[in-house]
């Protein structure tokens, strides 16, 4: 899951070296916190949040396939 989201994020931004992902596990859920460069936050969030929402849907599908629940947070 982590590699999948990191790959997608690196393809969307101008500075892929600034992409970092922190994962936590709380109450049976995996929480992925995505941090990108300040100039690339808008590209990850997308217009009206559509890109971030699409990434969340894909993450949920991959997590469900592995029998887990996952959430994605985009950090500023």
N, C-alpha and C positions, 0 to 999 in steps of 0.2 A: 504494500500500500504506500509506504513511504517513498520508495523509488519511483512509483508511478506518478504521484503528485509532484515530486521534485522534477521529474522529466517534463511534465506538462508545463510547470511554472517556468522552467529554463527556456522552453521554446517560445513562450509568450513575451518575455522581457528583453530589453536591450542589453542589460548587464547580467548575464547568467551567473557570473561569479559572486554576485551579491545575494543570491538565493540561498536561504538556509531554512531548515525544517527541524522543529523540535517536536518530539512526540512524548506524550504523557499517557498514563493509563489510570483512569479513575472509574470506580464502580462498574467495571466491566466494559467501559467504553475507551476507545483509543481517540485521543484528541491530538490532532496535528496542527501545530502553529506555524504558519508560513510567514517568513519575513523576507521582504525584497527591498531593493534600493528605493529611496524616497521618490525618485522620478518614475519608477515602474509600478507603484501601487495602483494607479488608475488602470493600467493594462491588466492587472490581475483581477481587479474588481469588475471592470467592464462597464458598459453603459447600463444604468439601472441595476447593476449587480448581476447581470446575466452570466458573465464569464465565471465569477466566483460560484454562483449557484450551479452552473453546469459542472464545475469541478467537484462540488459537494455531491451532486447526483452520481457522478462517476465513482467517487470515493465510497459512497454508500453501497453501490453495486459490487465493487471489489471486496469491501468488508463483509457484505452479506454472503458472498461466495465462500469466504473463509470462516463464516460462522461468527462474525464479530459485528460490533457497531462502531462507527467512526464519525468524527466531526472534524470540520476544517475551520480554522480561524485564521484570518488574515491580519497580521499585526502591522501597525504603522511604524 
